């Protein structure tokens, strides 16, 4: 697993601070209770310079996560967009991963958070293939986790908050301990849910299948991107509850996520998926995705925020 590569600057509530000075108190509410909302956003090196992929959609989801948890902050989406673009340029990066974070700081003595101030941090750093070198090209070996995702109406799965990822950590650590690169978790009803931090797709007879938004998984922005690209290409897309055995009998399986991008799965529980290598539908959608985000094909959906253009407009 890769470690964070430090950059020079982090944006904090309207100011840039040196990386080493972006600190919080040990008793800040988010550190004690997992009450921070965050996003993971990729910036790609395109022919037009660095461009941030689906930034507005990420900021909308961040704001919705904060709304669910009653975390109000003063900055507009335009403010944060400008800050993200300034951050990329100030750190001199062509491509990077940006993690907007909304924290509850130091103040509240217990679980109720209202006496803790809400703070926003924007760090960024270089980040390559999330599931390892060669994962995008060759696929990865995964298992079905013994840990299940949360039940609906326990904690909100559509909110991207730190506490939700405790389950993801257990799923991922179990997979690594057993010799797999990643795992797929089931929901409380035993049906497919998601990976430790990715959505999952199954290809069967040329059609694309993925679990529905059922209160157990995060509605991924890359998930939505792939569904859109598939429909544009005439590939049938279905959201439907599926049992785990469809993973074993599928023609293809792949993960999607900001970090994972489009990563093929070559085996599940040591059962070979399809021919044990990335299949044609996965390959087609991965290529379409990577061509769009890297500026090699037209951005017909307006998904890219070109850093230079956004800063000029500001």
NULO-774464 format. One record per atom (N, C-alpha, C, CB): x, y, z. Coordinates in pm, whole numbers, padded with zeros to 5 digits, always signed. Glycine has a CB too. Example, Ala and Ser with C-alpha at 12.3 -4.5 7.8 and 13.67 -1.06 7.14 Angstrom:
% NULO-774464
+01319-00569+00780/+01230-00450+00780/+01320-00330+00780/+01131-00447+00905/+01285-00225+00708/+01367-00106+00714/+01290+00003+00787/+01408-00060+00572/
END
This chain:
% NULO-774464
+00085-00119+00000/+00000+00000+00000/+00089+00124+00000/-00096+00000+00123/+00051+00224-00078/+00134+00343-00091/+00111+00439+00025/+00105+00413-00223/+00215+00515+00058/+00205+00620+00158/+00182+00753+00089/+00333+00624+00246/+00128+00848+00164/+00103+00981+00109/+00235+01047+00071/+00025+01068+00209/+00239+01106-00047/+00352+01189-00090/+00321+01333-00053/+00379+01174-00242/+00398+01389+00037/+00369+01524+00085/+00388+01628-00026/+00459+01559+00205/+00300+01727-00027/+00317+01842-00114/+00344+01964-00024/+00190+01864-00204/+00346+02082-00082/+00390+02199-00006/+00278+02266+00073/+00451+02300-00100/+00157+02271+00013/+00054+02357+00069/-00079+02283+00087/+00034+02478-00019/-00152+02321+00192/-00288+02276+00217/-00374+02399+00241/-00295+02177+00338/-00491+02403+00179/-00585+02514+00200/-00667+02486+00325/-00678+02533+00076/-00677+02586+00414/-00755+02572+00537/-00835+02699+00560/-00662+02542+00659/-00966+02688+00545/-01057+02799+00574/-01009+02932+00515/-01073+02814+00724/-00976+02927+00385/-00945+03050+00314/-00799+03087+00307/-01017+03160+00375/-00712+03011+00371/-00569+03042+00370/-00489+02917+00334/-00525+03097+00507/-00374+02940+00272/-00282+02830+00244/-00183+02820+00360/-00209+02850+00109/-00168+02698+00412/-00073+02675+00521/+00025+02568+00477/-00147+02632+00653/+00149+02572+00526/+00245+02466+00492/+00192+02329+00535/+00381+02493+00558/+00225+02228+00457/+00176+02092+00482/+00190+02052+00628/+00250+01992+00393/+00306+02073+00686/+00333+02028+00823/+00255+02106+00928/+00481+02038+00852/+00198+02221+00889/+00126+02303+00986/-00025+02282+00982/+00156+02449+00962/-00073+02191+00898/-00218+02166+00888/-00257+02065+00995/-00257+02113+00744/-00272+02115+01118/-00293+02028+01234/-00429+02052+01298/-00183+02051+01336/-00477+01950+01370/-00597+01961+01452/-00564+01917+01593/-00715+01877+01392/-00647+01958+01688/-00627+01919+01827/-00662+01771+01846/-00712+02006+01922/-00591+01705+01939/-00616+01562+01962/-00759+01538+02008/-00518+01507+02067/-00825+01639+02066/-00963+01623+02113/-01064+01684+02017/-00978+01686+02249/-01025+01709+01892/-01125+01757+01797/-01233+01649+01780/-01059+01794+01659/-01354+01694+01758/-01468+01603+01756/-01453+01495+01648/-01597+01680+01733/-01407+01534+01531/-01396+01438+01421/-01294+01329+01450/-01360+01509+01293/-01189+01362+01522/-01089+01261+01556/-01145+01162+01658/-00963+01328+01610/-01229+01210+01748/-01286+01122+01850/-01402+01038+01798/-01333+01204+01966/-01487+01097+01711/-01614+01033+01677/-01634+01006+01528/-01725+01118+01727/-01533+01031+01446/-01545+01001+01303/-01643+01089+01230/-01585+00860+01285/-01660+01215+01276/-01767+01301+01224/-01721+01396+01114/-01827+01381+01336/-01622+01356+01035/-01579+01441+00924/-01640+01391+00793/-01426+01444+00914/-01681+01485+00710/-01726+01454+00574/-01610+01482+00479/-01854+01537+00534/-01600+01404+00374/-01487+01425+00283/-01524+01378+00143/-01362+01352+00334/-01439+01415+00050/-01449+01368-00088/-01312+01327-00137/-01509+01478-00180/-01309+01241-00237/-01186+01209-00309/-01205+01249-00454/-01149+01056-00296/-01120+01336-00504/-01136+01394-00638/-01004+01379-00712/-01180+01545-00631/-01010+01337-00836/-00887+01326-00915/-00873+01444-01011/-00884+01193-00993/-00749+01490-01022/-00712+01589-01121/-00618+01521-01220/-00644+01715-01055/-00647+01535-01349/-00571+01464-01452/-00490+01562-01538/-00666+01382-01542/-00382+01512-01592/-00298+01591-01683/-00354+01578-01824/-00150+01543-01677/-00412+01684-01875/-00475+01684-02007/-00397+01777-02101/-00624+01728-01998/-00427+01772-02231/-00362+01865-02324/-00388+02011-02289/-00409+01838-02464/-00493+02039-02213/-00522+02177-02171/-00466+02208-02033/-00672+02200-02172/-00382+02121-01982/-00327+02140-01849/-00405+02059-01747/-00328+02288-01811/-00374+02074-01619/-00444+01999-01516/-00594+02026-01521/-00389+02034-01377/-00674+01918-01510/-00820+01932-01513/-00878+01840-01407/-00877+01897-01655/-00969+01894-01328/-01030+01821-01217/-01158+01755-01266/-01059+01916-01095/-01172+01627-01237/-01284+01549-01292/-01406+01555-01201/-01241+01403-01312/-01515+01601-01256/-01647+01607-01193/-01643+01675-01055/-01705+01467-01180/-01571+01786-01051/-01555+01857-00924/-01690+01904-00869/-01463+01977-00942/-01776+01959-00954/-01904+02007-00904/-01987+01895-00843/-01983+02075-01015/-01983+01777-00904/-02058+01664-00850/-02002+01620-00714/-02056+01546-00948/-01871+01624-00702/-01810+01591-00573/-01849+01693-00466/-01657+01583-00586/-01851+01821-00504/-01886+01924-00406/-02033+01915-00367/-01855+02064-00461/-02118+01877-00461/-02260+01856-00429/-02275+01742-00330/-02341+01828-00556/-02204+01633-00352/-02213+01521-00259/-02156+01559-00122/-02139+01399-00315/-02047+01636-00121/-01990+01682+00006/-02091+01766+00082/-01862+01763-00018/-02156+01857+00012/-02255+01943+00078/-02373+01859+00128/-02304+02053-00018/-02414+01759+00052/-02524+01673+00097/-02484+01591+00219/-02567+01579-00016/-02360+01541+00221/-02312+01468+00338/-02317+01557+00462/-02169+01415+00316/-02273+01682+00445/-02274+01777+00557/-02417+01810+00599/-02199+01905+00518/-02506+01819+00503/-02646+01850+00536/-02706+01739+00621/-02729+01869+00408/-02680+01614+00584/-02732+01500+00660/-02683+01505+00804/-02691+01366+00595/-02557+01545+00823/-02498+01549+00956/-02504+01688+01021/-02355+01503+00950/-02584+01777+00964/-02608+01911+01022/-02478+01989+01042/-02681+01897+01157/-02393+01983+00940/-02266+02056+00943/-02274+02171+00843/-02144+01961+00910/-02293+02290+00890/-02303+02407+00803/-02166+02471+00787/-02404+02509+00859/-02133+02512+00664/-02009+02588+00643/-02036+02704+00549/-01897+02497+00585/-01950+02805+00557/-01979+02934+00494/-01937+02944+00349/-01911+03041+00570/-01856+02852+00301/-01799+02867+00168/-01893+02812+00061/-01664+02797+00160/-01900+02883-00052/-01982+02839-00164/-01905+02737-00247/-02026+02959-00253/-01975+02669-00337/-01907+02577-00428/-01806+02651-00516/-02008+02503-00516/-01839+02775-00556/-01744+02854-00635/-01618+02883-00554/-01808+02985-00682/-01635+02914-00424/-01518+02938-00339/-01427+02816-00335/-01563+02975-00196/-01487+02700-00317/-01406+02578-00303/-01347+02537-00438/-01491+02463-00245/-01422+02561-00546/-01367+02534-00679/-01242+02617-00704/-01472+02563-00788/-01249+02746-00674/-01132+02833-00691/-01017+02785-00602/-01167+02979-00658/-01050+02748-00478/-00947+02703-00386/-00880+02575-00437/-01005+02680-00247/-00958+02482-00491/-00901+02357-00545/-00807+02388-00661/-01012+02262-00591/-00848+02475-00750/-00764+02510-00865/-00637+02582-00821/-00842+02597-00964/-00651+02675-00727/-00532+02743-00673/-00438+02643-00605/-00574+02852-00573/-00496+02546-00536/-00417+02447-00464/-00331+02364-00560/-00508+02355-00382/-00393+02317-00669/-00321+02237-00767/-00206+02318-00826/-00415+02189-00879/-00235+02443-00862/-00131+02525-00923/-00021+02561-00822/-00192+02653-00981/-00060+02597-00700/+00039+02636-00601/+00133+02520-00569/-00030+02685-00473/+00083+02398-00572/+00167+02282-00546/+00241+02232-00669/+00084+02170-00490/+00218+02297-00784/+00292+02264-00905/+00266+02126-00959/+00436+02279-00879/+00140+02079-00949/+00108+01943-00990/+00033+01941-01122/+00025+01874-00881/+00067+01846-01208/-00008+01824-01333/-00124+01728-01311/+00085+01769-01442/-00105+01632-01221/-00209+01534-01187/-00198+01505-01038/-00194+01402-01273/-00314+01485-00975/-00310+01461-00830/-00446+01413-00782/-00269+01590-00754/-00449+01384-00655/-00572+01346-00584/-00601+01457-00483/-00558+01204-00513/-00723+01508-00484/-00764+01616-00393/-00864+01559-00294/-00825+01738-00472/-00845+01591-00166/-00936+01538-00065/-00998+01655+00015/-00861+01440+00030/-01108+01713-00033/-01180+01812+00049/-01231+01747+00176/-01297+01874-00031/-01207+01812+00290/-01245+01756+00420/-01317+01863+00501/-01120+01703+00496/-01432+01827+00555/-01507+01914+00644/-01505+01850+00782/-01655+01937+00594/-01439+01916+00877/-01417+01860+01009/-01494+01935+01117/-01268+01862+01042/-01526+01864+01223/-01571+01929+01345/-01450+01936+01438/-01691+01852+01413/-01412+02058+01475/-01290+02079+01549/-01304+02062+01699/-01238+02214+01521/-01217+02131+01771/-01207+02119+01916/-01315+02203+01985/-01068+02163+01964/-01385+02146+02083/-01483+02223+02156/-01581+02138+02234/-01558+02310+02064/-01654+02053+02166/-01757+01972+02232/-01691+01868+02324/-01846+01901+02127/-01753+01849+02442/-01696+01753+02537/-01742+01610+02513/-01733+01794+02677/-01853+01593+02441/-01906+01459+02421/-01947+01436+02278/-02022+01434+02512/-02037+01341+02259/-02076+01299+02125/-02153+01407+02049/-02159+01175+02133/-02236+01485+02120/-02313+01591+02053/-02217+01698+02004/-02421+01652+02151/-02217+01729+01873/-02105+01804+01814/-02121+01955+01806/-02081+01753+01680/-02232+02011+01850/-02264+02148+01812/-02170+02253+01870/-02403+02179+01855/-02095+02222+01974/-01999+02318+02029/-01861+02307+01965/-01987+02298+02178/-01849+02225+01862/-01722+02214+01788/-01733+02292+01658/-01686+02065+01761/-01638+02380+01629/-01644+02458+01505/-01626+02369+01382/-01536+02568+01506/-01688+02408+01273/-01673+02336+01146/-01559+02400+01068/-01807+02338+01064/-01464+02319+01026/-01347+02366+00953/-01335+02290+00821/-01218+02349+01038/-01277+02355+00721/-01257+02291+00590/-01108+02290+00556/-01337+02364+00479/-01060+02174+00514/-00923+02157+00467/-00927+02102+00324/-00841+02061+00563/-00832+02146+00244/-00815+02092+00108/-00669+02051+00090/-00858+02198-00001/-00635+01926+00112/-00501+01877+00076/-00504+01813-00063/-00450+01774+00180/-00388+01800-00124/-00376+01724-00249/-00237+01664-00256/-00404+01814-00373/-00227+01552-00329/-00098+01485-00343/-00103+01394-00466/-00062+01405-00215/+00012+01355-00519/+00013+01260-00631/-00033+01122-00585/+00155+01251-00693/-00110+01054-00671/-00158+00920-00636/-00179+00842-00765/-00289+00926-00552/-00110+00731-00778/-00121+00648-00898/-00235+00549-00887/+00008+00575-00924/-00213+00428-00939/-00316+00324-00940/-00345+00277-00797/-00273+00204-01028/-00468+00287-00755/-00505+00259-00616/-00481+00113-00577/-00651+00293-00592/-00512+00021-00668/-00501-00121-00635/-00370-00183-00684/-00617-00197-00695/-00271-00097-00708/-00138-00147-00736/-00098-00139-00881/-00128-00286-00690/+00032-00146-00902/+00089-00142-01036/+00034-00258-01120/+00242-00148-01030/-00015-00226-01239/-00067-00327-01329/-00212-00365-01307/+00014-00447-01318/-00276-00310-01203/-00415-00348-01174/-00509-00307-01286/-00460-00285-01043/-00491-00188-01341/-00581-00142-01447/-00565-00227-01573/-00553+00006-01480/-00444-00272-01599/-00418-00349-01720/-00452-00496-01704/-00272-00334-01760/-00422-00554-01589/-00431-00700-01573/-00546-00747-01486/-00305-00750-01515/-00604-00658-01407/-00709-00698-01316/-00654-00741-01181/-00790-00809-01376/-00744-00766-01087/-00704-00803-00951/-00784-00924-00904/-00725-00685-00854/-00729-00991-00804/-00794-01107-00742/-00863-01061-00614/-00691-01221-00713/-00991-01093-00599/-01068-01045-00484/-01142-01160-00418/-01168-00935-00528/-01197-01131-00301/-01279-01228-00230/-01410-01163-00189/-01204-01284-00105/-01503-01245-00146/-01625-01194-00083/-01596-01184+00067/-01751-01286-00112/-01618-01068+00123/-01580-01045+00262/-01675-01112+00360/-01575-00896+00289/-01621-01149+00476/-01707-01199+00583/-01777-01084+00657/-01626-01283+00682/-01728-00961+00633/-01791-00843+00692/-01899-00790+00600/-01685-00733+00720/-02016-00761+00653/-02126-00708+00573/-02131-00556+00582/-02259-00767+00619/-02194-00495+00484/-02219-00351+00488/-02336-00322+00583/-02250-00295+00347/-02346-00194+00622/-02448-00156+00719/-02590-00172+00663/-02427-00013+00764/-02684-00190+00753/-02825-00197+00714/-02879-00056+00691/-02909-00270+00822/-02977-00040+00603/-03040+00090+00585/-03098+00141+00718/-03151+00082+00478/-03097+00271+00732/-03152+00338+00850/-03075+00306+00978/-03297+00300+00867/-02948+00270+00963/-02859+00261+01079/-02766+00382+01077/-02777+00126+01079/-02677+00388+00979/-02605+00512+00949/-02620+00535+00798/-02452+00503+00992/-02626+00661+00755/-02659+00689+00614/-02544+00654+00519/-02695+00836+00599/-02568+00555+00436/-02463+00509+00344/-02437+00609+00233/-02502+00376+00284/-02532+00695+00201/-02509+00790+00091/-02427+00910+00136/-02641+00836+00033/-02402+00924+00265/-02314+01029+00315/-02171+00976+00316/-02358+01077+00457/-02079+01052+00260/-01938+01010+00258/-01871+01072+00381/-01865+01055+00123/-01877+00999+00491/-01820+01046+00617/-01720+00944+00669/-01931+01073+00722/-01628+00993+00752/-01517+00909+00796/-01564+00783+00868/-01426+00988+00887/-01664+00797+00955/-01708+00682+01033/-01757+00566+00949/-01815+00724+01125/-01811+00594+00831/-01859+00487+00744/-01746+00395+00697/-01930+00546+00624/-01624+00445+00702/-01512+00369+00646/-01445+00277+00747/-01410+00464+00591/-01498+00271+00867/-01449+00170+00961/-01481+00030+00910/-01511+00191+01101/-01600+00013+00856/-01635-00116+00795/-01548-00146+00675/-01781-00118+00754/-01521-00044+00594/-01434-00062+00478/-01294-00106+00517/-01427+00064+00399/-01244-00051+00630/-01111-00092+00676/-01108-00241+00711/-01069-00009+00798/-01212-00288+00779/-01217-00430+00814/-01224-00518+00689/-01338-00459+00905/-01303-00475+00592/-01316-00549+00467/-01182-00558+00396/-01421-00483+00376/-01113-00444+00387/-00985-00439+00314/-00877-00516+00386/-00942-00294+00294/-00865-00498+00518/-00759-00567+00593/-00777-00718+00590/-00757-00519+00737/-00901-00763+00596/-00927-00907+00587/-00883-00961+00451/-01076-00938+00611/-00914-00887+00345/-00875-00930+00211/-00724-00941+00198/-00930-00833+00105/-00652-00838+00243/-00507-00839+00234/-00447-00952+00317/-00450-00705+00279/-00502-00974+00435/-00450-01081+00522/-00466-01218+00459/-00520-01078+00655/-00566-01233+00372/-00593-01361+00307/-00536-01370+00166/-00741-01386+00304/-00454-01272+00128/-00384-01280+00002/-00457-01223-00118/-00352-01419-00025/-00561-01145-00095/-00635-01083-00204/-00605-00933-00211/-00787-01106-00186/-00627-00874-00326/-00605-00730-00342/-00721-00649-00287/-00584-00696-00488/-00840-00706-00288/-00960-00631-00248/-01070-00730-00217/-01005-00531-00360/-01180-00679-00162/-01295-00765-00130/-01424-00697-00172/-01298-00798+00019/-01526-00778-00190/-01662-00731-00218/-01748-00771-00100/-01718-00790-00354/-01821-00675-00046/-01904-00701+00071/-02049-00720+00030/-01893-00585+00172/-02120-00797+00110/-02263-00816+00093/-02337-00722+00187/-02302-00963+00120/-02462-00692+00153/-02548-00616+00242/-02605-00707+00349/-02660-00548+00164/-02682-00652+00442/-02739-00734+00550/-02837-00840+00501/-02808-00646+00650/-02885-00824+00378/-02976-00925+00321/-02902-01031+00242/-03078-00858+00231/-02768-01026+00243/-02689-01125+00172/-02671-01098+00025/-02750-01257+00189/-02721-00985-00024/-02706-00950-00165/-02582-00861-00183/-02833-00878-00218/-02532-00852-00306/-02413-00773-00334/-02432-00628-00296/-02376-00784-00481/-02327-00570-00236/-02331-00428-00201/-02219-00354-00273/-02321-00410-00049/-02098-00350-00213/-01987-00275-00273/-01856-00329-00219/-02000-00123-00242/-01745-00276-00272/-01614-00309-00219/-01584-00226-00095/-01507-00288-00324/-01459-00232-00049/-01423-00155+00070/-01432-00006+00045/-01282-00192+00115/-01415+00035-00079/-01426+00176-00115/-01454+00193-00262/-01301+00251-00078/-01523+00096-00323/-01552+00099-00467/-01691+00043-00491/-01446+00018-00547/-01751+00086-00599/-01872+00020-00648/-01832-00098-00737/-01963+00120-00726/-01925-00191-00754/-01895-00312-00830/-01994-00327-00944/-01897-00436-00739/-01943-00372-01059/-02024-00398-01177/-02001-00541-01224/-01992-00298-01290/-02106-00598-01279/-02102-00731-01339/-02143-00718-01485/-02195-00833-01263/-02073-00786-01574/-02111-00791-01715/-02159-00931-01746/-01991-00751-01809/-02279-00940-01801/-02336-01069-01839/-02411-01054-01971/-02432-01124-01728/-02371-01135-02070/-02434-01133-02203/-02438-00994-02263/-02574-01190-02194/-02331-00920-02245/-02317-00789-02307/-02385-00676-02233/-02370-00793-02442/-02453-00705-02123/-02522-00601-02045/-02447-00575-01916/-02669-00643-02016/-02468-00456-01862/-02402-00412-01740/-02502-00418-01624/-02345-00269-01756/-02457-00476-01512/-02543-00491-01395/-02469-00437-01273/-02584-00639-01373/-02540-00366-01186/-02480-00314-01064/-02585-00308-00954/-02418-00175-01088/-02545-00323-00827/-02642-00316-00719/-02710-00180-00713/-02576-00345-00586/-02836-00175-00671/-02909-00048-00663/-02867+00033-00541/-03060-00074-00660/-02907+00159-00538/-02884+00244-00421/-02987+00204-00316/-02895+00397-00458/-02945+00116-00225/-03039+00050-00135/-03013+00080+00013/-03034-00098-00156/-02930+00182+00039/-02899+00216+00177/-02782+00142+00235/-03016+00191+00259/-02712+00061+00153/-02594-00011+00202/-02467+00036+00134/-02611-00159+00181/-02476+00119+00030/-02358+00154-00048/-02360+00302-00085/-02350+00068-00175/-02240+00352-00120/-02225+00491-00161/-02257+00505-00310/-02081+00541-00132/-02340+00601-00347/-02365+00626-00490/-02242+00693-00552/-02492+00716-00510/-02156+00613-00610/-02028+00664-00658/-02042+00753-00779/-01938+00550-00691/-01955+00854-00787/-01954+00943-00902/-01893+00874-01023/-01877+01073-00870/-01791+00790-01001/-01738+00711-01112/-01840+00606-01154/-01604+00643-01073/-01914+00553-01061/-02025+00461-01092/-02121+00527-01190/-02101+00419-00962/-02163+00648-01158/-02254+00721-01246/-02190+00750-01381/-02298+00852-01181/-02060+00781-01380/-01988+00808-01505/-01991+00687-01596/-01843+00848-01475/-01962+00569-01541/-01957+00447-01622/-02096+00411-01674/-01899+00330-01539/-02198+00430-01592/-02334+00402-01638/-02371+00496-01753/-02435+00417-01522/-02328+00622-01743/-02355+00719-01850/-02281+00683-01977/-02316+00861-01806/-02152+00650-01964/-02073+00612-02082/-02127+00485-02146/-01926+00593-02044/-02171+00390-02064/-02228+00266-02118/-02353+00294-02199/-02258+00167-02006/-02441+00375-02143/-02564+00409-02216/-02532+00483-02345/-02658+00493-02129/-02434+00574-02339/-02392+00645-02461/-02345+00547-02568/-02281+00745-02430/-02284+00437-02525/-02230+00338-02618/-02332+00231-02657/-02107+00272-02558/-02453+00243-02606/-02557+00146-02639/-02551+00018-02559/-02549+00113-02783/-02477+00019-02449/-02469-00100-02363/-02584-00095-02263/-02330-00107-02288/-02667-00198-02255/-02778-00198-02157/-02724-00191-02014/-02867-00324-02174/-02788-00109-01930/-02746-00090-01791/-02863-00123-01700/-02695+00055-01766/-02837-00207-01599/-02943-00247-01506/-02894-00228-01363/-02986-00395-01531/-02977-00171-01279/-02954-00166-01135/-03048-00266-01071/-02975-00021-01077/-02991-00370-01010/-03076-00477-00959/-03004-00552-00846/-03114-00574-01072/-03081-00596-00748/-03024-00678-00640/-02973-00809-00699/-03130-00705-00529/-02853-00850-00655/-02790-00971-00709/-02728-01052-00596/-02683-00934-00814/-02740-01185-00602/-02671-01269-00504/-02523-01283-00539/-02737-01408-00497/-02444-01329-00442/-02300-01334-00461/-02257-01426-00574/-02233-01378-00335/-02338-01531-00602/-02294-01629-00701/-02286-01573-00842/-02387-01747-00700/-02351-01459-00867/-02338-01400-01001/-02194-01356-01027/-02434-01280-01017/-02118-01330-00921/-01977-01295-00939/-01899-01411-00999/-01915-01253-00806/-01936-01534-00962/-01864-01652-01009/-01901-01689-01153/-01893-01770-00918/-02023-01655-01192/-02071-01696-01325/-02070-01582-01426/-02211-01751-01314/-02029-01462-01384/-02029-01346-01472/-01928-01360-01585/-02001-01219-01393/-01954-01292-01694/-01855-01284-01801/-01740-01192-01761/-01921-01233-01931/-01774-01084-01691/-01674-00987-01646/-01722-00925-01515/-01650-00876-01754/-01626-00881-01434/-01655-00806-01312/-01553-00693-01304/-01649-00898-01182/-01595-00575-01260/-01497-00468-01240/-01542-00372-01130/-01474-00390-01370/-01444-00302-01074/-01467-00200-00973/-01466-00062-01038/-01361-00208-00861/-01537+00032-00976/-01524+00173-01012/-01508+00256-00887/-01645+00221-01095/-01437+00366-00899/-01420+00460-00789/-01321+00568-00829/-01372+00388-00661/-01323+00679-00759/-01228+00786-00790/-01085+00735-00781/-01248+00905-00696/-01054+00664-00674/-00918+00610-00659/-00896+00491-00751/-00893+00569-00513/-00992+00397-00753/-00976+00273-00832/-00996+00295-00981/-01074+00168-00783/-01061+00406-01021/-01097+00432-01160/-01181+00316-01214/-00969+00453-01248/-01134+00245-01315/-01206+00127-01365/-01109+00009-01360/-01262+00149-01512/-01121-00072-01255/-01026-00181-01232/-01093-00316-01255/-00969-00174-01089/-01043-00395-01351/-01101-00527-01376/-01076-00624-01260/-01044-00586-01506/-01167-00719-01244/-01152-00828-01146/-01132-00957-01225/-01278-00838-01050/-01023-01028-01196/-00995-01149-01274/-01035-01277-01201/-00848-01155-01307/-01055-01267-01068/-01105-01384-00995/-01175-01338-00868/-00989-01482-00962/-01272-01419-00824/-01344-01396-00699/-01341-01526-00618/-01492-01348-00725/-01290-01519-00496/-01278-01639-00412/-01201-01750-00484/-01417-01690-00370/-01103-01708-00561/-01017-01797-00640/-01094-01873-00748/-00948-01896-00548/-01209-01824-00785/-01283-01873-00901/-01259-01773-01015/-01438-01890-00870/-01210-01821-01127/-01177-01733-01238/-01302-01667-01294/-01104-01811-01349/-01294-01537-01315/-01403-01462-01379/-01379-01462-01530/-01413-01315-01323/-01477-01512-01606/-01463-01517-01752/-01339-01592-01793/-01458-01377-01809/-01251-01524-01868/-01128-01586-01913/-01009-01550-01824/-01099-01546-02056/-01037-01489-01709/-00930-01458-01615/-00847-01336-01653/-00840-01573-01602/-00901-01254-01740/-00833-01131-01780/-00941-01027-01814/-00736-01156-01901/-00904-00899-01823/-01005-00797-01854/-01083-00831-01980/-00939-00661-01869/-01215-00824-01970/-01302-00857-02082/-01327-00738-02173/-01432-00910-02032/-01394-00761-02285/-01411-00656-02386/-01496-00539-02339/-01473-00714-02510/-01602-00564-02262/-01687-00454-02215/-01612-00370-02113/-01818-00507-02155/-01545-00437-02019/-01463-00364-01921/-01356-00282-01993/-01396-00463-01822/-01289-00343-02089/-01185-00273-02163/-01237-00153-02238/-01118-00366-02259/-01354-00168-02300/-01414-00057-02374/-01448+00059-02281/-01539-00103-02448/-01513+00028-02169/-01555+00134-02077/-01434+00197-02007/-01653+00078-01973/-01334+00116-01974/-01214+00172-01913/-01146+00269-02009/-01117+00059-01874/-01136+00230-02136/-01073+00317-02235/-01152+00446-02252/-01060+00245-02370/-01284+00434-02263/-01367+00555-02277/-01347+00648-02158/-01515+00518-02292/-01347+00589-02038/-01330+00668-01917/-01195+00739-01916/-01344+00579-01793/-01088+00664-01939/-00954+00721-01934/-00932+00823-02045/-00850+00612-01943/-00993+00803-02160/-00982+00901-02269/-01050+01033-02231/-01044+00845-02399/-01165+01024-02166/-01236+01146-02125/-01158+01220-02018/-01377+01113-02074/-01119+01150-01911/-01057+01219-01798/-00920+01276-01835/-01044+01124-01680/-00851+01212-01928/-00720+01261-01970/-00726+01355-02089/-00631+01145-02003/-00846+01391-02131/-00862+01490-02237/-00830+01440-02375/-00778+01606-02209/-00834+01307-02393/-00804+01251-02525/-00928+01239-02612/-00740+01116-02511/-01045+01253-02553/-01170+01254-02630/-01254+01371-02580/-01247+01117-02616/-01353+01413-02658/-01431+01531-02621/-01502+01514-02487/-01533+01563-02729/-01505+01621-02411/-01574+01623-02282/-01719+01665-02306/-01503+01719-02181/-01796+01574-02366/-01932+01610-02408/-02027+01631-02292/-01987+01503-02498/-01992+01583-02173/-02079+01599-02056/-02035+01713-01964/-02084+01469-01978/-01930+01784-02002/-01883+01895-01920/-01830+01852-01784/-01993+01992-01900/-01757+01742-01781/-01711+01683-01655/-01577+01741-01607/-01698+01534-01671/-01501+01806-01694/-01367+01852-01658/-01366+02000-01623/-01270+01824-01772/-01305+02032-01510/-01278+02171-01472/-01131+02196-01497/-01317+02201-01323/-01101+02265-01605/-00960+02295-01640/-00909+02400-01543/-00945+02345-01790/-00802+02368-01473/-00751+02454-01366/-00720+02593-01418/-00626+02393-01302/-00650+02601-01529/-00612+02730-01586/-00733+02814-01621/-00526+02710-01710/-00832+02754-01684/-00953+02827-01725/-01033+02874-01605/-01041+02740-01815/-01044+02787-01505/-01121+02822-01387/-01057+02937-01311/-01136+02702-01296/-00924+02937-01306/-00855+03046-01236/-00865+03175-01313/-00708+03010-01212/-00862+03167-01446/-00877+03288-01528/-01015+03348-01510/-00852+03257-01675/-01117+03261-01507/-01255+03309-01489/-01272+03375-01352/-01355+03192-01505/-01206+03318-01252/-01216+03375-01118/-01148+03510-01108/-01156+03281-01015/
END
